[in-house]
Amino acid sequence: MDREQEEMQFLGLFGVYKESLKMISSWRKMFTQITLTLILPLSFIFLFHIEVSNLLFRKIRHNTEEMNEFQPDSPQHQKLSDLLSSEWTVFFLFKLFYFTLLLIFSLLSTSAVVYTIASIYTARDVTFTKVMSVVPKVWKRLLVTFLCTFAAFLAYNLMAILLIILWALTLGPTNGGIAFLVIILIFYYAGFVYLTVVWHLASVVTVLEDSYGFKAMMKSKELIKGKMWVAILIFLMLNVSYVLIQVLFKKVVVRGWRLSSFDRTAYGIVCFLLLSFLLLFWLVVQTVLYFVCKSYHHENIDKSALSDHLEVYLGEYEPLKPKDVQLEQYQV
């Protein structure tokens, strides 16, 4: 990074974006290698899942409509019922396979990008071979953090469902009840966005500090204080871009019946490349945001200690102790 850490606390939304783009441009060879190895497969898995899920579900819907035309005790109805059972099984198995691959490549990509940026920050000699040798040793810690985050999201959603059930049993769809439901949904979405921001920053904490799981989430929660709105705006804008690419792919490639095969393929390639760049940019942004939050809280990362921590990843993993990178306080 070109900026000193003390200066990074002043970066806002566009400052973080600019710093991230500058880093990708300066180290484009390294990030291109990471993209080709990990992020392109991740993008392909996501878009391929949309296409296949649409085909499977369309077939299930067609057979369901056809089955409803026969009497429940007829041979045709029974045959279609058995066929639907098999199709639903294939559908759910495909979803399970998809989420497994998505999780693996997401964790590997996060490990590679965060490690690379930390190496650049500490002026270490970073090569693609080194990065790929480190990735398998980092992703297990990231998996623990992901599972803890998943548990937090699950508990949060269960509480929201319980609250909506209580709303239905008490107020219901009255004038005042509808207004109260809207307020509930607004607070639910705000909490969901907040948890998402905490999760993304916790992933960086997991790689660069002696914290993972719920401990990393608590550390992330403390870090985003003071930079809350910047973090939320950053990830909202990235999520909007992500949704737009997804919608474009569904409308033009998956359901673009009036387009030729060539046009659909061309649009598919465009969506694929846009998504790949967005995912890379997303990972770089969340790492840069980590250093911004550290700077804002006057936690000066000892580059030599962090470099030693990164070096350990090349051997047997040994967590960095809080006293090493927790970092000395500096005055501004």
C-alpha positions as CSV (number, residue, x, y, z in Angstrom):
1,M,0.0,0.0,0.0
2,D,1.2,3.5,-0.8
3,R,-0.3,5.1,2.2
4,E,1.2,5.0,5.7
5,Q,-1.2,3.3,8.2
6,E,-1.8,6.5,10.2
7,E,-3.2,8.1,7.0
8,M,-5.6,5.3,6.3
9,Q,-8.0,6.2,9.1
10,F,-9.1,9.1,6.9
11,L,-10.2,7.0,4.0
12,G,-13.9,7.0,3.2
13,L,-16.0,5.0,0.8
14,F,-14.3,6.1,-2.4
15,G,-10.9,6.2,-0.7
16,V,-11.2,2.5,0.1
17,Y,-12.3,1.7,-3.4
18,K,-9.5,3.8,-4.9
19,E,-6.9,2.2,-2.7
20,S,-8.2,-1.3,-3.6
21,L,-8.2,-0.6,-7.3
22,K,-4.7,0.9,-7.1
23,M,-3.5,-2.3,-5.3
24,I,-5.0,-4.6,-7.9
25,S,-3.5,-2.5,-10.7
26,S,0.0,-2.4,-9.1
27,W,0.0,-6.2,-8.4
28,R,-2.1,-7.3,-11.4
29,K,0.1,-10.3,-12.3
30,M,-0.3,-11.8,-8.8
31,F,-4.0,-11.0,-8.6
32,T,-4.5,-12.4,-12.1
33,Q,-3.0,-15.7,-11.1
34,I,-5.2,-15.8,-8.0
35,T,-8.2,-15.0,-10.1
36,L,-7.5,-17.7,-12.7
37,T,-6.8,-20.3,-10.1
38,L,-9.5,-19.7,-7.5
39,I,-11.9,-16.8,-8.4
40,L,-12.8,-17.8,-11.9
41,P,-13.8,-21.3,-10.7
42,L,-15.8,-19.7,-8.0
43,S,-17.6,-17.4,-10.5
44,F,-18.2,-20.4,-12.8
45,I,-19.7,-22.5,-10.0
46,F,-22.1,-19.7,-9.1
47,L,-23.3,-19.0,-12.6
48,F,-23.4,-22.7,-13.5
49,H,-25.6,-23.3,-10.5
50,I,-28.1,-20.7,-11.6
51,E,-28.4,-22.3,-15.1
52,V,-28.7,-25.9,-13.9
53,S,-31.1,-25.0,-11.0
54,N,-33.3,-23.3,-13.5
55,L,-33.3,-26.3,-15.8
56,L,-34.0,-28.8,-13.0
57,F,-36.7,-26.6,-11.4
58,R,-38.4,-26.0,-14.7
59,K,-38.6,-29.7,-15.3
60,I,-40.0,-30.3,-11.9
61,R,-42.6,-27.6,-12.4
62,H,-43.6,-29.1,-15.8
63,N,-44.0,-32.6,-14.4
64,T,-46.0,-31.2,-11.4
65,E,-48.4,-29.5,-13.7
66,E,-48.7,-32.6,-15.8
67,M,-49.3,-34.8,-12.8
68,N,-52.2,-32.6,-11.6
69,E,-54.0,-33.4,-14.8
70,F,-54.4,-37.1,-13.7
71,Q,-56.4,-38.7,-11.0
72,P,-54.4,-39.4,-7.8
73,D,-55.0,-43.2,-8.1
74,S,-54.1,-43.4,-11.8
75,P,-51.0,-45.2,-13.1
76,Q,-49.9,-42.0,-14.9
77,H,-50.2,-40.0,-11.6
78,Q,-48.1,-42.6,-9.7
79,K,-45.5,-42.7,-12.4
80,L,-45.1,-38.9,-12.5
81,S,-45.1,-38.9,-8.6
82,D,-42.1,-41.3,-8.6
83,L,-40.4,-39.2,-11.2
84,L,-40.9,-36.0,-9.2
85,S,-39.5,-37.7,-6.1
86,S,-36.3,-38.6,-8.1
87,E,-36.1,-35.1,-9.6
88,W,-36.4,-33.4,-6.2
89,T,-33.7,-35.7,-4.8
90,V,-31.4,-34.7,-7.7
91,F,-32.2,-31.1,-7.1
92,F,-31.3,-31.1,-3.4
93,L,-28.2,-33.2,-4.0
94,F,-27.1,-30.7,-6.6
95,K,-27.7,-27.8,-4.2
96,L,-25.7,-29.6,-1.5
97,F,-22.8,-30.2,-3.9
98,Y,-23.0,-26.5,-5.1
99,F,-22.9,-25.1,-1.6
100,T,-20.0,-27.3,-0.7
101,L,-17.9,-26.2,-3.7
102,L,-19.0,-22.6,-3.2
103,L,-17.8,-22.6,0.5
104,I,-14.5,-24.3,-0.4
105,F,-13.5,-21.9,-3.1
106,S,-14.8,-18.9,-1.2
107,L,-12.6,-19.7,1.8
108,L,-9.6,-20.5,-0.4
109,S,-10.0,-17.2,-2.3
110,T,-10.3,-15.2,0.9
111,S,-7.2,-16.9,2.3
112,A,-5.2,-16.1,-0.9
113,V,-6.2,-12.5,-1.2
114,V,-5.9,-11.5,2.4
115,Y,-2.5,-13.2,2.7
116,T,-1.3,-11.5,-0.5
117,I,-2.3,-8.0,0.7
118,A,-0.8,-8.5,4.1
119,S,2.5,-9.6,2.4
120,I,2.4,-6.5,0.2
121,Y,1.7,-4.3,3.3
122,T,4.8,-5.8,5.1
123,A,7.0,-5.5,1.9
124,R,7.5,-9.2,1.9
125,D,8.7,-11.1,-1.2
126,V,5.4,-12.6,-2.3
127,T,5.0,-15.2,-5.1
128,F,2.1,-17.1,-6.3
129,T,3.7,-20.4,-5.2
130,K,4.0,-19.1,-1.7
131,V,0.4,-17.9,-1.6
132,M,-0.9,-21.3,-2.8
133,S,1.2,-23.1,-0.2
134,V,-0.3,-21.0,2.5
135,V,-3.9,-21.2,1.5
136,P,-4.6,-24.8,2.7
137,K,-3.3,-23.9,6.2
138,V,-5.5,-20.8,6.6
139,W,-8.8,-22.0,5.3
140,K,-9.5,-24.3,8.2
141,R,-9.5,-21.3,10.6
142,L,-11.7,-19.5,8.2
143,L,-14.1,-22.5,8.1
144,V,-14.5,-22.2,11.9
145,T,-15.3,-18.5,11.6
146,F,-17.8,-19.2,8.9
147,L,-19.5,-21.9,11.0
148,C,-19.7,-19.5,13.9
149,T,-21.1,-16.8,11.7
150,F,-23.6,-19.3,10.2
151,A,-24.8,-20.1,13.8
152,A,-25.2,-16.4,14.5
153,F,-27.2,-15.9,11.3
154,L,-29.3,-19.0,12.1
155,A,-30.1,-17.7,15.6
156,Y,-30.9,-14.2,14.2
157,N,-33.3,-15.6,11.6
158,L,-35.0,-17.9,14.2
159,M,-35.6,-14.9,16.4
160,A,-37.0,-12.9,13.5
161,I,-39.4,-15.8,12.6
162,L,-40.5,-16.1,16.2
163,L,-41.2,-12.3,16.3
164,I,-43.2,-12.5,13.1
165,I,-45.3,-15.4,14.5
166,L,-46.0,-13.4,17.6
167,W,-47.0,-10.5,15.3
168,A,-49.4,-12.7,13.4
169,L,-51.0,-14.1,16.6
170,T,-51.4,-10.6,18.2
171,L,-51.7,-7.7,15.7
172,G,-52.1,-9.5,12.4
173,P,-52.8,-7.6,9.1
174,T,-54.5,-4.6,10.6
175,N,-53.5,-1.0,9.7
176,G,-51.4,-0.7,12.8
177,G,-50.2,-4.3,12.4
178,I,-48.9,-3.7,8.9
179,A,-47.0,-0.6,10.0
180,F,-45.4,-2.6,12.8
181,L,-44.5,-5.4,10.4
182,V,-42.7,-2.9,8.1
183,I,-40.7,-1.6,11.1
184,I,-39.8,-5.2,12.0
185,L,-38.6,-5.9,8.5
186,I,-36.6,-2.7,8.4
187,F,-34.8,-3.6,11.6
188,Y,-34.3,-7.1,10.4
189,Y,-32.6,-6.0,7.2
190,A,-30.4,-3.5,9.1
191,G,-29.3,-6.3,11.5
192,F,-28.7,-8.7,8.6
193,V,-26.5,-6.1,6.8
194,Y,-24.6,-5.5,10.1
195,L,-24.0,-9.2,10.6
196,T,-22.8,-9.5,7.0
197,V,-20.2,-6.7,7.5
198,V,-19.0,-8.2,10.8
199,W,-18.6,-11.6,9.0
200,H,-16.5,-10.2,6.1
201,L,-14.2,-8.3,8.4
202,A,-14.0,-11.3,10.8
203,S,-12.6,-13.3,7.9
204,V,-9.7,-10.9,7.6
205,V,-9.1,-10.9,11.3
206,T,-9.0,-14.7,11.2
207,V,-6.1,-14.7,8.8
208,L,-4.1,-11.8,10.3
209,E,-4.6,-12.2,14.0
210,D,-4.7,-14.8,16.7
211,S,-8.5,-14.9,16.6
212,Y,-11.1,-17.0,14.8
213,G,-14.6,-18.1,15.3
214,F,-16.7,-16.1,17.7
215,K,-13.6,-14.4,19.0
216,A,-12.9,-13.0,15.5
217,M,-16.5,-11.8,15.2
218,M,-16.2,-9.9,18.5
219,K,-12.9,-8.4,17.3
220,S,-14.5,-7.4,14.0
221,K,-17.5,-5.9,15.9
222,E,-15.1,-3.7,17.8
223,L,-13.1,-2.7,14.7
224,I,-16.0,-1.4,12.7
225,K,-17.0,1.0,15.4
226,G,-16.5,4.5,14.1
227,K,-16.3,3.2,10.5
228,M,-19.8,1.6,10.7
229,W,-21.4,3.7,7.9
230,V,-18.4,3.5,5.6
231,A,-18.4,-0.3,6.0
232,I,-22.1,-0.7,5.5
233,L,-22.1,1.6,2.4
234,I,-19.1,-0.3,0.9
235,F,-20.8,-3.7,1.2
236,L,-24.2,-2.4,0.2
237,M,-22.8,-1.1,-3.1
238,L,-20.9,-4.3,-3.7
239,N,-24.0,-6.3,-3.0
240,V,-26.1,-4.2,-5.3
241,S,-23.5,-4.8,-8.1
242,Y,-23.6,-8.6,-7.3
243,V,-27.4,-8.7,-7.5
244,L,-27.4,-6.7,-10.8
245,I,-24.9,-9.2,-12.4
246,Q,-27.1,-12.1,-11.1
247,V,-30.3,-10.5,-12.5
248,L,-28.6,-9.8,-15.9
249,F,-27.5,-13.4,-16.1
250,K,-30.9,-14.8,-15.3
251,K,-32.8,-12.4,-17.6
252,V,-30.5,-12.5,-20.6
253,V,-28.6,-15.8,-20.4
254,V,-30.9,-18.2,-18.6
255,R,-34.2,-16.9,-19.8
256,G,-33.2,-15.0,-23.0
257,W,-35.4,-17.1,-25.3
258,R,-35.4,-14.4,-28.0
259,L,-31.6,-14.2,-28.2
260,S,-29.5,-16.3,-30.4
261,S,-27.1,-18.9,-28.9
262,F,-24.2,-16.7,-29.8
263,D,-25.7,-13.6,-28.1
264,R,-26.5,-15.6,-25.0
265,T,-23.0,-17.0,-24.9
266,A,-21.5,-13.6,-25.3
267,Y,-23.6,-12.1,-22.5
268,G,-22.7,-15.2,-20.3
269,I,-19.0,-14.5,-20.8
270,V,-19.5,-10.8,-19.9
271,C,-21.4,-11.8,-16.7
272,F,-18.7,-14.3,-15.9
273,L,-15.9,-11.8,-16.3
274,L,-17.8,-9.0,-14.4
275,L,-18.6,-11.4,-11.5
276,S,-14.9,-12.6,-11.3
277,F,-13.6,-9.0,-11.1
278,L,-16.3,-8.1,-8.5
279,L,-15.4,-11.0,-6.3
280,L,-11.7,-10.1,-6.5
281,F,-12.4,-6.5,-5.8
282,W,-14.7,-7.4,-2.9
283,L,-12.0,-9.5,-1.2
284,V,-9.4,-6.7,-1.7
285,V,-11.8,-4.1,-0.3
286,Q,-12.6,-6.0,2.9
287,T,-8.9,-6.4,3.6
288,V,-8.1,-2.7,2.9
289,L,-11.1,-1.9,5.2
290,Y,-9.5,-3.9,8.0
291,F,-6.3,-1.7,7.8
292,V,-8.5,1.4,7.7
293,C,-10.4,0.3,10.9
294,K,-7.1,-0.5,12.6
295,S,-5.8,2.9,11.8
296,Y,-9.0,4.6,13.0
297,H,-8.6,2.9,16.4
298,H,-4.9,3.9,16.5
299,E,-3.7,0.3,16.5
300,N,-0.4,0.5,14.8
301,I,0.4,-2.9,13.3
302,D,4.0,-3.9,13.8
303,K,5.1,-4.8,10.3
304,S,7.9,-7.0,11.4
305,A,5.6,-9.0,13.8
306,L,3.0,-9.3,11.1
307,S,5.7,-10.5,8.6
308,D,6.8,-13.1,11.2
309,H,3.2,-14.2,11.5
310,L,2.9,-14.6,7.7
311,E,6.2,-16.5,7.6
312,V,4.9,-19.0,10.1
313,Y,2.2,-19.9,7.6
314,L,4.9,-21.3,5.4
315,G,5.8,-23.8,8.1
316,E,3.7,-25.4,10.7
317,Y,0.9,-23.0,11.7
318,E,1.4,-21.2,15.0
319,P,-1.0,-18.4,15.8
320,L,0.4,-14.9,16.3
321,K,0.1,-13.8,19.9
322,P,-1.9,-10.7,20.7
323,K,1.1,-8.9,22.1
324,D,2.8,-9.2,18.7
325,V,0.2,-7.7,16.4
326,Q,-2.4,-6.4,18.7
327,L,-0.8,-3.9,18.1
328,E,0.9,-1.0,19.8
329,Q,-1.1,2.1,20.2
330,Y,0.0,5.3,18.6
331,Q,-1.0,8.9,19.2
332,V,-2.3,11.2,16.5
